[in-house]
Amino acid sequence: MKRLLNTVYVTTEGAALRKDGETLVAEVEGVEKTRVPLHMLASVVAFGPVLLTPALIATCAERGVTVALLSRNGRFQARIEGPVSGNVLLRREQYRRADVPEDIVRSFVLGKVSNQRAVLRRALRDYGEEMDVTARAALEAACDRMAQVMRRVQLSDRTVDEMRGSEGEAATLYFASFDLLIRSPDADMRWTGRSRRPPLDAMNALLSFLYTLLTHDCRSACEAVGLDPAVGFLHRDRPGRPSLALDLMEELRAPLADRLALSLVNRRQLRSRDFCRMDGGAVLLTDAARRGVLTAWQDRKREERQHGFLQEKAPFGLVPYLQAQLLARHLRGDIDAYPPWFWS
C-alpha cells in the first residue's frame, strides 16, 4: 500500500519557504514557523503571494513534490513539477480509449450518482425522524429518482452524451435537495443553488474551496501513476482543463468534500461570521476559517474506509491515487473494467 504523504498548505501572505538540508522551512517576516522533512512531502500548496526559493523549487521538482500556486481565494494559478513520469504506452492507450469512452464514462457516472445518493440516504438515516413530512418525502423521492437514473446508465446502449445527460439530471436532483441537509441556524448558511466563479454565498464558497483541494489531489494522483491529467473521458477536452482529474474527482465530491462541508456547518464549526463578501459579490472564507477548513481536510484524509474492490482499508487521502491506479490497470488490460469507488 502506498504511504499517505503530507501536503503543506501555506495561507499566510508574505510567507517564505526555503530549503535547509533535507527540510522545508516556512518563515513569516524572518521568523521560523515550521519545519517539514522533504521525504514526508507529497505536495506544497501556496495561497496568495508566497515566496519560494529557487533551491526549494529545484529540490521539489527533482523529488516529485508538486508545488501548486493558488490565488488568495483558492483559484488555480500555476503548478510546478519535475519531469513527467509514466509509460508512453499507457498514455497512448489513454488517448485511444478517450475516443471510445463509453464503458469508463459509465463507471464514473455510476460512482458519482451512487455516492450522491448515499449522502442523501445518510441524512435520512441520521435525521429523518426529525424532519417534517414534506422534507423527508422530498429526500426519499430524490433518492428514488436517482436510483432510476443509475438503472438507465447501466443499459449497454447508452451513448456518452446520454450518460452525461443522466449525470446532469442526478446532479440537479442532488443539489435541489442539498438545503434539506443543512441544520445550521444561520440564515446565511442556507443553500439556494450552485454558483461558481465566483461563489455567491457561504456554502458555495466552502464547496468551491474544498473542490479546489480535491482537484489538486486527483491531478497529482493521475500524474503519479503515469496518466495524462488533461485527457479525460466524462469531461470533454478543453485547453488548460485537467479533464481526467475532474473525472476522478466526480465520484469523490459527495463523500469527501460535500460531507465535510456539511459536517463543518452542521456542527457549528463554521458560521456566517467566517465568510466575507467582496465588492463584486463574491463570498470568500476568512483567513482564519480557511486555516480551520484545511486542518479539517487533512484530518478527513487520514480517516480510513474499506475499499470495496481492493477489499482492504485505506485512508481517504489515498483514494484518488488508488482510483487512478485502477484506471491505469484497466487501460493496460489487467482488469476488465474500471471499478468506481462506492461510499456507504
Secondary structure, DSSP 8 states (H G I E B T S, - for coil): -----EEEEE-STT-EEEEETTEEEEEETTEEEEEEEGGGEEEEEEESS-EE-HHHHHHHHHHT-EEEEE-TTS-EEEEE--S--S-HHHHHHHHHHTTS-HHHHHHHHHHHHHHHHHHHHHHHHHHGGGS-HHHHHHHHHHHHHHHHHHHHHTSTT--HHHHHHHHHHHHHHHHHSGGGG---S-GGG-------SS--SHHHHHHHHHHHHHHHHHHHHHHHTT--TT--SSS---TT--HHHHHHHHHHIIIIIIHHHHHHHHTTSS-GGGEEE-TTS-EEE-HHHHHHHHHHHHHHHH-EEEETTTTEEEEGGGHHHHHHHHHHHHHHTSSSS-------
